[in-house]
């Protein structure tokens, strides 16, 4: 299962529309992100910057998450007072599922999710945590 960083999460925050198509509230501009994950016992970390353009800022969370991997789709999601809750299911290789919550404020965002990847009978646990903060109102 391919899991994006919060840049794609600032983009996958940038994060998800579920039930109704919710627009992201990620402001356009330059964002810094820090994402860590564990695939079974294997830790991974990614840090960097990502430019959120106006089109990405106006896209729904669902369309952003569904663009991560063509084999993955949001199957359940809802806006709540404490953030966007979602289930991202992938099939067709590699298979897996992530359940999590995305919180986006004006200048910061966080994502936490847990799930699994692998084949039937050999699932590997997945843990994902990411944060992002806006650095500048433009990318240039």
N, C-alpha and C positions, 0 to 999 in steps of 0.2 A: 504494500500500500504506500503510495507516495504521499508524504505529508509535507505541506508547504511551511515556510517560515512565516512569521507574522508580517513580513513584508508582503508576501502573498497573503498573509493574514491581515496586514494592514490593508492589503488587497483582499484577503480572507480576514481581514477585519473590514482588509482594506481593507475572516474571516473569516450572510446566512438568511432566507425569508420564509417563512414556514408558517403555514396557515395562510396569512395574507402576505403579499410580497412587500417586505419591509425594505425601505431604502437604507443604505448605510448612512451613518452620520460621521464618516471619516472625512475630515477637511482635506481638500487638495493641498499638496505641498510635499516637502521632503520629510520623511519619517525615518527614525532609527529603530531597529528591532533587535531583539535578543530572544532566541528560541532554543529551548532544550527539549530533548526527547529521549526516550529509552525504548528500544526495540528489544524486548526480552532483557537480557543482561547487558546489552550494548548501548552505552550512552552516546548521544550525538548533541552537537551544539552548533548554532549558526548565528552570526551577528552581522549586521551591515546596515545599509540604508536602502530605501525604496521610494521612488517618486510616485505619489498618488495623483493621477491626472483627474481633471474634472469628470471624464466619462466614468472612471472607476469610482469616484466619489458618489456619483449618482446611481450606480448600479445596485441591484438588490443583493443582499447577502447570499441568497440562494444562487443567483447566477454566478457570483464570485466563487463560491465553494464548488459549484458544479463545473467550473472551468479548471479546477485544480488537476483533475484527471478525468478523461472521458469515461472511465469505468466507474466513477463515483457519482452519487446523487444524494442530495438531502432528502431523507425519507420522513423526517419529523422535525419540526422546528416551531418555536413560538417566541414572541417578544414578551418579556415580563419586566417588572420593575427592577429586577436584579440582573438584567442582561438578556442576551439572546441565547436560548437553549436549543440545541440541535442534535440530530443524529445524522452522520455521514456514512452511508453504506457503499461498499465497493464490491463489484463482482466481475468476473471475466479476467482476473489475473492482475495483480494479486487480489485476493478477496480480503475483506475486513470490515470493521465498523468502528467508528469513533462516536462517543457521546460526550458533549461538552457544553461549555458556556463561554460566550464572547461578551465582553463589556467594552463599550466604546464611549469615551468622553471627548470633549473638544480637542484636547491635545495629548491624549494617551489612550491606550487600548490594552486589554489583557485577554488571553485565551487559555483555557485549561480544558483538556480532554483526555479521556482514557478509552481504551478499546482493545482490539486484537487485529492481527493479520495472519495470513497463512492459509493452509489448505485444511479441508475437513479432517478432523482428527489430530491436527498438529498446529493448533493456534498458539501464537506468540503474543504476549501482552504488549501493549503500546501505551506509553504515557507521553503527553505533550503539554508543555507550558511555554507561553510566549508573551512578550510584552513589547509595546511600541510607544514611542513618544514623538511628537511633531517637533522637528528642528527648525523649519523655516516655512513661510507661506508659499514659496515657489521652489522649483527644482533647479533653476538656472543660476 
